[in-house]
């Protein structure tokens, strides 16, 4: 086997090793400056009103991050997202209920390692499918070709195009 083929095979095996050994973890914080989509949103925003930060962890290293919140409607802007997650959170608190909205809205995702973005979408999707109150996973994505290509490659369907964002949906059921 040539040295080039050996190197390619080794890289290929290492790539799959890290994916097999990765796990989805809930994070209390993240470095918001690393977020290429919404670096202006601080950790308090990302963790208040039932919002969550998840990471894919491999050997003590976070390889990808996704932030999302729970709503009962699909927001068109980050401002609507803020209001809708607060509303869903308040509704669940008034009913003394852990079911904070029926729709998980992913508003940012980024990867620090090749394959991490796709892996975190897949892992969060599995987690949502197992939940007994969520019935939809929808994005609040920037209005870019890169976001469109990423979500369509990963099986999402375009729901709507807004003035500054676009929403894609991953089928849960």
Secondary structure as GFF3:
##gff-version 3
##sequence-region A 1 173
A	DSSP	alpha_helix	3	21	.	.	.	ID=ss1
A	DSSP	beta_strand	23	27	.	.	.	ID=ss2
A	DSSP	three_ten_helix	32	34	.	.	.	ID=ss3
A	DSSP	alpha_helix	43	47	.	.	.	ID=ss4
A	DSSP	beta_strand	52	58	.	.	.	ID=ss5
A	DSSP	beta_strand	61	71	.	.	.	ID=ss6
A	DSSP	alpha_helix	78	94	.	.	.	ID=ss7
A	DSSP	beta_strand	103	111	.	.	.	ID=ss8
A	DSSP	alpha_helix	116	130	.	.	.	ID=ss9
A	DSSP	beta_strand	136	139	.	.	.	ID=ss10
A	DSSP	beta_strand	141	142	.	.	.	ID=ss11
A	DSSP	alpha_helix	145	153	.	.	.	ID=ss12
A	DSSP	beta_strand	157	161	.	.	.	ID=ss13
A	DSSP	beta_strand	165	170	.	.	.	ID=ss14
###
